[in-house]
Amino acid sequence: MRTNRMRIVKKAVDVCMTVLLLCLMAYQVTSETLHEWCGIGMTVLLIVHHILNRKWSASLFKGKYGAYRTVSTAVNALLFVSIVLTAVCGMSMSSKAVPFLYGILPVSFARRFHLSMSYWSFVLMGFHLGLHVPAITAGWKLNKTVKAILSAVFALIAGFGFMLFLKNGIPGYLFFRSPFAFFDYGKSAPAVSAENFTMLLAFAFLGTCCASLTKGGKKDGKKQKQPHNTAVPKDQNDTEKK
C-alpha cells in the first residue's frame, strides 16, 4: 500500500515538473512574475524528485552498466546539471521572486547561460521522458496493427516537432549563437503551448527509439538462456520400453 502511494507521489511530481517546464518555455505568453515563480517551483520539485528517488542515486556505483543504464544515467546527470544552471542563472536575474539574489552572477553572463541551459533542459527532459515510454507501454495489451498505427502517429508528430524546433531557431540558443531569444508575441497561449508540447514529443520520440535500441540486447540474451529441449528421442523411448 505504501509502495503504491509512493509511486503515485513520484508520478505526480514528474507530471508537475513537465507541466511547469512547458509553462516556463511559454515565456512570451506569461508574465515576468509568473515565469520567475514557476522557475522557483521547478527548482523545489527538482529537489523533491531527487529526495524521492534517493535510492536510485545511492545505487549509481553499484552493479553493471549496460547500454541502456549508461545512456539513462548520462541523460539524468546532464538534465540535473542543466536545470540547476538554469535556476542559478535565473535567480541572478530575478527582480520579482528572489530580488535579493540579483547579481550573484554577472547579468550578461547569466542571461546567455540561462537561455542556453533552459533549452538544454527542455531537450533533455523530452529525451528523459522518452526513455521511459517502452516501460510504460509494455503492459498495454495492443495488437500489432494498433501498435504500428500509434508508432506512425508518434513519428509524424515528432517530425513536425523537429520542423518547429528548427524554424524557431532553437539550435542557435543551445549553442550560444543567439544572445537573446526571439519570440512571436502575436501567438496565442494555446498555440505556443501546443508548439512546445510538440517539440517536447519530438525529443521523447528520440528517447523512445534509443530505449528500444539499447534494451534490445536484453531480450536476445534472455532467449539464449532458455534451456534446451531435454525430451527423450522417440527411438530411445522405444528402446527403453523393449
ChimeraX commands (.cxc) that place a marker at each C-alpha (Angstrom):
marker #1 position 0.00,0.00,0.00 radius 0.5
marker #1 position 2.80,2.37,0.97 radius 0.5
marker #1 position 4.73,1.45,-2.18 radius 0.5
marker #1 position 1.72,2.25,-4.39 radius 0.5
marker #1 position 1.23,5.57,-2.61 radius 0.5
marker #1 position 4.89,6.48,-3.10 radius 0.5
marker #1 position 4.65,5.54,-6.78 radius 0.5
marker #1 position 1.66,7.85,-7.21 radius 0.5
marker #1 position 3.51,10.70,-5.48 radius 0.5
marker #1 position 6.55,10.21,-7.74 radius 0.5
marker #1 position 4.39,10.25,-10.86 radius 0.5
marker #1 position 2.56,13.36,-9.66 radius 0.5
marker #1 position 5.88,15.16,-9.12 radius 0.5
marker #1 position 7.08,14.12,-12.60 radius 0.5
marker #1 position 3.86,15.36,-14.22 radius 0.5
marker #1 position 4.06,18.67,-12.34 radius 0.5
marker #1 position 7.67,19.15,-13.43 radius 0.5
marker #1 position 6.72,18.55,-17.06 radius 0.5
marker #1 position 3.80,20.99,-16.87 radius 0.5
marker #1 position 5.98,23.62,-15.19 radius 0.5
marker #1 position 8.64,23.17,-17.85 radius 0.5
marker #1 position 6.08,23.82,-20.59 radius 0.5
marker #1 position 4.89,26.93,-18.71 radius 0.5
marker #1 position 8.47,28.17,-18.38 radius 0.5
marker #1 position 9.12,27.67,-22.10 radius 0.5
marker #1 position 5.99,29.72,-22.92 radius 0.5
marker #1 position 7.71,32.89,-21.71 radius 0.5
marker #1 position 6.07,35.16,-24.30 radius 0.5
marker #1 position 2.54,34.42,-23.04 radius 0.5
marker #1 position 3.28,34.55,-19.30 radius 0.5
marker #1 position 4.14,37.48,-17.06 radius 0.5
marker #1 position 7.63,38.01,-15.69 radius 0.5
marker #1 position 6.35,37.31,-12.18 radius 0.5
marker #1 position 4.66,34.04,-13.17 radius 0.5
marker #1 position 7.77,32.95,-15.07 radius 0.5
marker #1 position 10.00,33.51,-12.06 radius 0.5
marker #1 position 7.70,31.75,-9.61 radius 0.5
marker #1 position 7.31,28.81,-11.98 radius 0.5
marker #1 position 11.10,28.63,-12.01 radius 0.5
marker #1 position 11.17,28.56,-8.20 radius 0.5
marker #1 position 8.54,25.81,-8.25 radius 0.5
marker #1 position 10.59,23.83,-10.75 radius 0.5
marker #1 position 13.67,24.11,-8.53 radius 0.5
marker #1 position 11.75,22.92,-5.47 radius 0.5
marker #1 position 10.24,19.99,-7.39 radius 0.5
marker #1 position 13.70,19.01,-8.67 radius 0.5
marker #1 position 14.88,18.73,-5.06 radius 0.5
marker #1 position 11.77,16.76,-4.08 radius 0.5
marker #1 position 12.21,14.49,-7.12 radius 0.5
marker #1 position 15.75,13.57,-6.10 radius 0.5
marker #1 position 14.77,13.01,-2.47 radius 0.5
marker #1 position 12.01,10.64,-3.57 radius 0.5
marker #1 position 14.45,8.84,-5.88 radius 0.5
marker #1 position 17.41,8.81,-3.47 radius 0.5
marker #1 position 17.69,5.01,-3.77 radius 0.5
marker #1 position 18.50,5.43,-7.47 radius 0.5
marker #1 position 21.25,7.93,-6.60 radius 0.5
marker #1 position 22.64,5.59,-3.94 radius 0.5
marker #1 position 22.91,2.75,-6.46 radius 0.5
marker #1 position 24.89,4.72,-9.06 radius 0.5
marker #1 position 28.15,2.96,-8.23 radius 0.5
marker #1 position 26.61,-0.47,-7.80 radius 0.5
marker #1 position 26.01,-3.16,-10.39 radius 0.5
marker #1 position 26.96,-3.37,-14.04 radius 0.5
marker #1 position 26.30,-0.70,-16.64 radius 0.5
marker #1 position 24.68,-1.91,-19.83 radius 0.5
marker #1 position 23.90,0.34,-22.80 radius 0.5
marker #1 position 20.50,1.48,-21.51 radius 0.5
marker #1 position 21.70,2.22,-17.97 radius 0.5
marker #1 position 24.68,4.16,-19.31 radius 0.5
marker #1 position 22.52,6.34,-21.56 radius 0.5
marker #1 position 19.85,6.82,-18.91 radius 0.5
marker #1 position 22.37,7.81,-16.22 radius 0.5
marker #1 position 24.14,10.24,-18.56 radius 0.5
marker #1 position 20.86,11.90,-19.57 radius 0.5
marker #1 position 19.71,12.17,-15.95 radius 0.5
marker #1 position 23.02,13.73,-14.88 radius 0.5
marker #1 position 23.02,16.23,-17.75 radius 0.5
marker #1 position 19.37,17.10,-17.11 radius 0.5
marker #1 position 20.10,17.74,-13.43 radius 0.5
marker #1 position 23.08,19.98,-14.24 radius 0.5
marker #1 position 21.19,21.94,-16.90 radius 0.5
marker #1 position 18.20,22.61,-14.62 radius 0.5
marker #1 position 20.47,23.68,-11.74 radius 0.5
marker #1 position 22.40,26.06,-14.01 radius 0.5
marker #1 position 19.13,27.42,-15.42 radius 0.5
marker #1 position 17.85,28.05,-11.89 radius 0.5
marker #1 position 21.05,29.72,-10.63 radius 0.5
marker #1 position 21.30,31.96,-13.69 radius 0.5
marker #1 position 17.59,32.78,-13.49 radius 0.5
marker #1 position 17.82,33.75,-9.81 radius 0.5
marker #1 position 20.77,36.03,-10.55 radius 0.5
marker #1 position 18.47,37.99,-12.91 radius 0.5
marker #1 position 15.37,37.86,-10.71 radius 0.5
marker #1 position 13.51,41.08,-9.97 radius 0.5
marker #1 position 10.24,39.59,-8.64 radius 0.5
marker #1 position 10.60,36.24,-6.85 radius 0.5
marker #1 position 14.08,36.47,-5.28 radius 0.5
marker #1 position 15.34,40.02,-5.99 radius 0.5
marker #1 position 17.90,39.74,-3.15 radius 0.5
marker #1 position 19.81,37.24,-5.35 radius 0.5
marker #1 position 20.02,39.64,-8.28 radius 0.5
marker #1 position 23.60,40.00,-9.48 radius 0.5
marker #1 position 25.10,36.91,-7.83 radius 0.5
marker #1 position 26.40,36.26,-11.35 radius 0.5
marker #1 position 27.13,38.92,-13.99 radius 0.5
marker #1 position 23.77,39.58,-15.65 radius 0.5
marker #1 position 25.12,39.43,-19.20 radius 0.5
marker #1 position 26.70,36.04,-18.50 radius 0.5
marker #1 position 23.62,34.78,-16.65 radius 0.5
marker #1 position 21.29,35.80,-19.48 radius 0.5
marker #1 position 23.16,33.83,-22.13 radius 0.5
marker #1 position 23.62,30.78,-19.93 radius 0.5
marker #1 position 20.01,30.88,-18.75 radius 0.5
marker #1 position 18.80,30.91,-22.36 radius 0.5
marker #1 position 21.04,28.03,-23.44 radius 0.5
marker #1 position 20.57,25.86,-20.34 radius 0.5
marker #1 position 16.79,26.30,-20.35 radius 0.5
marker #1 position 16.58,24.84,-23.86 radius 0.5
marker #1 position 19.02,22.06,-22.97 radius 0.5
marker #1 position 16.74,21.25,-20.03 radius 0.5
marker #1 position 13.81,21.17,-22.45 radius 0.5
marker #1 position 15.58,18.85,-24.91 radius 0.5
marker #1 position 16.91,16.53,-22.20 radius 0.5
marker #1 position 13.57,16.41,-20.40 radius 0.5
marker #1 position 11.89,15.22,-23.60 radius 0.5
marker #1 position 14.60,12.60,-24.15 radius 0.5
marker #1 position 14.35,11.52,-20.50 radius 0.5
marker #1 position 10.59,11.04,-20.79 radius 0.5
marker #1 position 11.06,9.06,-23.99 radius 0.5
marker #1 position 13.47,6.64,-22.32 radius 0.5
marker #1 position 10.61,5.53,-20.05 radius 0.5
marker #1 position 7.94,5.14,-22.76 radius 0.5
marker #1 position 8.74,1.46,-23.57 radius 0.5
marker #1 position 8.45,0.53,-19.88 radius 0.5
marker #1 position 5.17,2.45,-19.53 radius 0.5
marker #1 position 3.60,0.91,-22.63 radius 0.5
marker #1 position 4.91,-2.61,-22.01 radius 0.5
marker #1 position 1.75,-3.57,-20.14 radius 0.5
marker #1 position -0.62,-2.25,-22.80 radius 0.5
marker #1 position -2.49,-5.08,-24.47 radius 0.5
marker #1 position -2.46,-3.86,-28.06 radius 0.5
marker #1 position -2.31,-5.86,-31.26 radius 0.5
marker #1 position 0.43,-5.29,-33.81 radius 0.5
marker #1 position -1.76,-3.15,-36.08 radius 0.5
marker #1 position -2.67,-0.69,-33.32 radius 0.5
marker #1 position 0.96,-0.52,-32.17 radius 0.5
marker #1 position 2.09,0.20,-35.72 radius 0.5
marker #1 position -0.50,2.97,-36.11 radius 0.5
marker #1 position 0.44,4.59,-32.79 radius 0.5
marker #1 position 4.14,4.40,-33.66 radius 0.5
marker #1 position 3.48,6.03,-37.04 radius 0.5
marker #1 position 1.45,8.83,-35.44 radius 0.5
marker #1 position 4.20,9.36,-32.85 radius 0.5
marker #1 position 6.80,9.55,-35.63 radius 0.5
marker #1 position 4.72,12.07,-37.63 radius 0.5
marker #1 position 4.23,14.31,-34.60 radius 0.5
marker #1 position 7.95,14.06,-33.86 radius 0.5
marker #1 position 8.80,15.05,-37.43 radius 0.5
marker #1 position 6.59,18.12,-37.15 radius 0.5
marker #1 position 8.15,18.91,-33.78 radius 0.5
marker #1 position 11.65,18.87,-35.27 radius 0.5
marker #1 position 10.48,21.22,-38.03 radius 0.5
marker #1 position 9.21,23.67,-35.40 radius 0.5
marker #1 position 12.46,23.24,-33.47 radius 0.5
marker #1 position 14.50,24.36,-36.49 radius 0.5
marker #1 position 12.00,27.02,-37.59 radius 0.5
marker #1 position 12.10,28.70,-34.17 radius 0.5
marker #1 position 15.90,28.84,-34.26 radius 0.5
marker #1 position 16.36,26.84,-31.08 radius 0.5
marker #1 position 19.71,25.26,-32.13 radius 0.5
marker #1 position 21.12,28.79,-32.03 radius 0.5
marker #1 position 20.07,29.13,-28.39 radius 0.5
marker #1 position 21.50,25.74,-27.45 radius 0.5
marker #1 position 24.96,26.53,-28.79 radius 0.5
marker #1 position 25.21,30.19,-27.67 radius 0.5
marker #1 position 24.83,31.57,-31.18 radius 0.5
marker #1 position 21.98,33.89,-30.19 radius 0.5
marker #1 position 22.42,36.16,-27.15 radius 0.5
marker #1 position 18.69,36.88,-26.98 radius 0.5
marker #1 position 15.54,34.84,-27.55 radius 0.5
marker #1 position 13.29,35.99,-30.38 radius 0.5
marker #1 position 9.63,35.28,-29.62 radius 0.5
marker #1 position 6.49,35.77,-31.66 radius 0.5
marker #1 position 4.33,37.74,-29.24 radius 0.5
marker #1 position 1.43,37.56,-31.67 radius 0.5
marker #1 position 0.85,33.86,-30.97 radius 0.5
marker #1 position -1.86,32.84,-28.55 radius 0.5
marker #1 position -1.11,30.89,-25.36 radius 0.5
marker #1 position -2.72,27.66,-26.70 radius 0.5
marker #1 position -0.66,27.90,-29.92 radius 0.5
marker #1 position 2.60,28.43,-28.03 radius 0.5
marker #1 position 1.81,25.58,-25.62 radius 0.5
marker #1 position 0.91,23.24,-28.49 radius 0.5
marker #1 position 4.15,24.03,-30.32 radius 0.5
marker #1 position 6.26,23.48,-27.22 radius 0.5
marker #1 position 4.49,20.22,-26.42 radius 0.5
marker #1 position 5.02,19.01,-29.99 radius 0.5
marker #1 position 8.73,19.80,-29.78 radius 0.5
marker #1 position 8.93,18.01,-26.43 radius 0.5
marker #1 position 7.33,14.95,-28.04 radius 0.5
marker #1 position 9.94,15.09,-30.81 radius 0.5
marker #1 position 12.74,14.51,-28.31 radius 0.5
marker #1 position 10.62,12.00,-26.42 radius 0.5
marker #1 position 10.44,10.08,-29.69 radius 0.5
marker #1 position 14.25,10.06,-29.90 radius 0.5
marker #1 position 14.43,8.84,-26.32 radius 0.5
marker #1 position 11.93,6.08,-27.06 radius 0.5
marker #1 position 13.94,4.93,-30.08 radius 0.5
marker #1 position 17.13,4.98,-28.01 radius 0.5
marker #1 position 15.50,2.94,-25.24 radius 0.5
marker #1 position 14.24,0.37,-27.74 radius 0.5
marker #1 position 17.69,0.03,-29.31 radius 0.5
marker #1 position 19.68,-0.16,-26.08 radius 0.5
marker #1 position 17.25,-2.58,-24.44 radius 0.5
marker #1 position 17.08,-4.84,-27.49 radius 0.5
marker #1 position 20.08,-6.91,-26.43 radius 0.5
marker #1 position 18.41,-7.92,-23.18 radius 0.5
marker #1 position 15.63,-9.73,-24.93 radius 0.5
marker #1 position 18.06,-11.63,-27.11 radius 0.5
marker #1 position 20.08,-12.57,-24.04 radius 0.5
marker #1 position 17.03,-13.95,-22.30 radius 0.5
marker #1 position 16.18,-16.07,-25.29 radius 0.5
marker #1 position 19.68,-17.52,-25.34 radius 0.5
marker #1 position 19.44,-18.50,-21.67 radius 0.5
marker #1 position 16.35,-20.62,-22.19 radius 0.5
marker #1 position 17.08,-24.33,-21.51 radius 0.5
marker #1 position 17.39,-26.66,-24.45 radius 0.5
marker #1 position 14.73,-29.23,-25.13 radius 0.5
marker #1 position 15.54,-32.24,-22.92 radius 0.5
marker #1 position 12.82,-34.52,-24.24 radius 0.5
marker #1 position 13.95,-38.12,-24.81 radius 0.5
marker #1 position 14.10,-39.02,-28.51 radius 0.5
marker #1 position 11.33,-41.26,-29.76 radius 0.5
marker #1 position 13.75,-44.06,-30.71 radius 0.5
marker #1 position 15.27,-44.03,-27.22 radius 0.5
marker #1 position 11.82,-44.35,-25.63 radius 0.5
marker #1 position 11.05,-47.32,-27.84 radius 0.5
marker #1 position 14.34,-48.97,-26.84 radius 0.5
marker #1 position 13.62,-48.48,-23.12 radius 0.5
marker #1 position 10.12,-49.93,-23.48 radius 0.5
marker #1 position 11.55,-53.00,-25.20 radius 0.5
marker link #1:1,2 radius 0.2
marker link #1:2,3 radius 0.2
marker link #1:3,4 radius 0.2
marker link #1:4,5 radius 0.2
marker link #1:5,6 radius 0.2
marker link #1:6,7 radius 0.2
marker link #1:7,8 radius 0.2
marker link #1:8,9 radius 0.2
marker link #1:9,10 radius 0.2
marker link #1:10,11 radius 0.2
marker link #1:11,12 radius 0.2
marker link #1:12,13 radius 0.2
marker link #1:13,14 radius 0.2
marker link #1:14,15 radius 0.2
marker link #1:15,16 radius 0.2
marker link #1:16,17 radius 0.2
marker link #1:17,18 radius 0.2
marker link #1:18,19 radius 0.2
marker link #1:19,20 radius 0.2
marker link #1:20,21 radius 0.2
marker link #1:21,22 radius 0.2
marker link #1:22,23 radius 0.2
marker link #1:23,24 radius 0.2
marker link #1:24,25 radius 0.2
marker link #1:25,26 radius 0.2
marker link #1:26,27 radius 0.2
marker link #1:27,28 radius 0.2
marker link #1:28,29 radius 0.2
marker link #1:29,30 radius 0.2
marker link #1:30,31 radius 0.2
marker link #1:31,32 radius 0.2
marker link #1:32,33 radius 0.2
marker link #1:33,34 radius 0.2
marker link #1:34,35 radius 0.2
marker link #1:35,36 radius 0.2
marker link #1:36,37 radius 0.2
marker link #1:37,38 radius 0.2
marker link #1:38,39 radius 0.2
marker link #1:39,40 radius 0.2
marker link #1:40,41 radius 0.2
marker link #1:41,42 radius 0.2
marker link #1:42,43 radius 0.2
marker link #1:43,44 radius 0.2
marker link #1:44,45 radius 0.2
marker link #1:45,46 radius 0.2
marker link #1:46,47 radius 0.2
marker link #1:47,48 radius 0.2
marker link #1:48,49 radius 0.2
marker link #1:49,50 radius 0.2
marker link #1:50,51 radius 0.2
marker link #1:51,52 radius 0.2
marker link #1:52,53 radius 0.2
marker link #1:53,54 radius 0.2
marker link #1:54,55 radius 0.2
marker link #1:55,56 radius 0.2
marker link #1:56,57 radius 0.2
marker link #1:57,58 radius 0.2
marker link #1:58,59 radius 0.2
marker link #1:59,60 radius 0.2
marker link #1:60,61 radius 0.2
marker link #1:61,62 radius 0.2
marker link #1:62,63 radius 0.2
marker link #1:63,64 radius 0.2
marker link #1:64,65 radius 0.2
marker link #1:65,66 radius 0.2
marker link #1:66,67 radius 0.2
marker link #1:67,68 radius 0.2
marker link #1:68,69 radius 0.2
marker link #1:69,70 radius 0.2
marker link #1:70,71 radius 0.2
marker link #1:71,72 radius 0.2
marker link #1:72,73 radius 0.2
marker link #1:73,74 radius 0.2
marker link #1:74,75 radius 0.2
marker link #1:75,76 radius 0.2
marker link #1:76,77 radius 0.2
marker link #1:77,78 radius 0.2
marker link #1:78,79 radius 0.2
marker link #1:79,80 radius 0.2
marker link #1:80,81 radius 0.2
marker link #1:81,82 radius 0.2
marker link #1:82,83 radius 0.2
marker link #1:83,84 radius 0.2
marker link #1:84,85 radius 0.2
marker link #1:85,86 radius 0.2
marker link #1:86,87 radius 0.2
marker link #1:87,88 radius 0.2
marker link #1:88,89 radius 0.2
marker link #1:89,90 radius 0.2
marker link #1:90,91 radius 0.2
marker link #1:91,92 radius 0.2
marker link #1:92,93 radius 0.2
marker link #1:93,94 radius 0.2
marker link #1:94,95 radius 0.2
marker link #1:95,96 radius 0.2
marker link #1:96,97 radius 0.2
marker link #1:97,98 radius 0.2
marker link #1:98,99 radius 0.2
marker link #1:99,100 radius 0.2
marker link #1:100,101 radius 0.2
marker link #1:101,102 radius 0.2
marker link #1:102,103 radius 0.2
marker link #1:103,104 radius 0.2
marker link #1:104,105 radius 0.2
marker link #1:105,106 radius 0.2
marker link #1:106,107 radius 0.2
marker link #1:107,108 radius 0.2
marker link #1:108,109 radius 0.2
marker link #1:109,110 radius 0.2
marker link #1:110,111 radius 0.2
marker link #1:111,112 radius 0.2
marker link #1:112,113 radius 0.2
marker link #1:113,114 radius 0.2
marker link #1:114,115 radius 0.2
marker link #1:115,116 radius 0.2
marker link #1:116,117 radius 0.2
marker link #1:117,118 radius 0.2
marker link #1:118,119 radius 0.2
marker link #1:119,120 radius 0.2
marker link #1:120,121 radius 0.2
marker link #1:121,122 radius 0.2
marker link #1:122,123 radius 0.2
marker link #1:123,124 radius 0.2
marker link #1:124,125 radius 0.2
marker link #1:125,126 radius 0.2
marker link #1:126,127 radius 0.2
marker link #1:127,128 radius 0.2
marker link #1:128,129 radius 0.2
marker link #1:129,130 radius 0.2
marker link #1:130,131 radius 0.2
marker link #1:131,132 radius 0.2
marker link #1:132,133 radius 0.2
marker link #1:133,134 radius 0.2
marker link #1:134,135 radius 0.2
marker link #1:135,136 radius 0.2
marker link #1:136,137 radius 0.2
marker link #1:137,138 radius 0.2
marker link #1:138,139 radius 0.2
marker link #1:139,140 radius 0.2
marker link #1:140,141 radius 0.2
marker link #1:141,142 radius 0.2
marker link #1:142,143 radius 0.2
marker link #1:143,144 radius 0.2
marker link #1:144,145 radius 0.2
marker link #1:145,146 radius 0.2
marker link #1:146,147 radius 0.2
marker link #1:147,148 radius 0.2
marker link #1:148,149 radius 0.2
marker link #1:149,150 radius 0.2
marker link #1:150,151 radius 0.2
marker link #1:151,152 radius 0.2
marker link #1:152,153 radius 0.2
marker link #1:153,154 radius 0.2
marker link #1:154,155 radius 0.2
marker link #1:155,156 radius 0.2
marker link #1:156,157 radius 0.2
marker link #1:157,158 radius 0.2
marker link #1:158,159 radius 0.2
marker link #1:159,160 radius 0.2
marker link #1:160,161 radius 0.2
marker link #1:161,162 radius 0.2
marker link #1:162,163 radius 0.2
marker link #1:163,164 radius 0.2
marker link #1:164,165 radius 0.2
marker link #1:165,166 radius 0.2
marker link #1:166,167 radius 0.2
marker link #1:167,168 radius 0.2
marker link #1:168,169 radius 0.2
marker link #1:169,170 radius 0.2
marker link #1:170,171 radius 0.2
marker link #1:171,172 radius 0.2
marker link #1:172,173 radius 0.2
marker link #1:173,174 radius 0.2
marker link #1:174,175 radius 0.2
marker link #1:175,176 radius 0.2
marker link #1:176,177 radius 0.2
marker link #1:177,178 radius 0.2
marker link #1:178,179 radius 0.2
marker link #1:179,180 radius 0.2
marker link #1:180,181 radius 0.2
marker link #1:181,182 radius 0.2
marker link #1:182,183 radius 0.2
marker link #1:183,184 radius 0.2
marker link #1:184,185 radius 0.2
marker link #1:185,186 radius 0.2
marker link #1:186,187 radius 0.2
marker link #1:187,188 radius 0.2
marker link #1:188,189 radius 0.2
marker link #1:189,190 radius 0.2
marker link #1:190,191 radius 0.2
marker link #1:191,192 radius 0.2
marker link #1:192,193 radius 0.2
marker link #1:193,194 radius 0.2
marker link #1:194,195 radius 0.2
marker link #1:195,196 radius 0.2
marker link #1:196,197 radius 0.2
marker link #1:197,198 radius 0.2
marker link #1:198,199 radius 0.2
marker link #1:199,200 radius 0.2
marker link #1:200,201 radius 0.2
marker link #1:201,202 radius 0.2
marker link #1:202,203 radius 0.2
marker link #1:203,204 radius 0.2
marker link #1:204,205 radius 0.2
marker link #1:205,206 radius 0.2
marker link #1:206,207 radius 0.2
marker link #1:207,208 radius 0.2
marker link #1:208,209 radius 0.2
marker link #1:209,210 radius 0.2
marker link #1:210,211 radius 0.2
marker link #1:211,212 radius 0.2
marker link #1:212,213 radius 0.2
marker link #1:213,214 radius 0.2
marker link #1:214,215 radius 0.2
marker link #1:215,216 radius 0.2
marker link #1:216,217 radius 0.2
marker link #1:217,218 radius 0.2
marker link #1:218,219 radius 0.2
marker link #1:219,220 radius 0.2
marker link #1:220,221 radius 0.2
marker link #1:221,222 radius 0.2
marker link #1:222,223 radius 0.2
marker link #1:223,224 radius 0.2
marker link #1:224,225 radius 0.2
marker link #1:225,226 radius 0.2
marker link #1:226,227 radius 0.2
marker link #1:227,228 radius 0.2
marker link #1:228,229 radius 0.2
marker link #1:229,230 radius 0.2
marker link #1:230,231 radius 0.2
marker link #1:231,232 radius 0.2
marker link #1:232,233 radius 0.2
marker link #1:233,234 radius 0.2
marker link #1:234,235 radius 0.2
marker link #1:235,236 radius 0.2
marker link #1:236,237 radius 0.2
marker link #1:237,238 radius 0.2
marker link #1:238,239 radius 0.2
marker link #1:239,240 radius 0.2
marker link #1:240,241 radius 0.2
marker link #1:241,242 radius 0.2
view
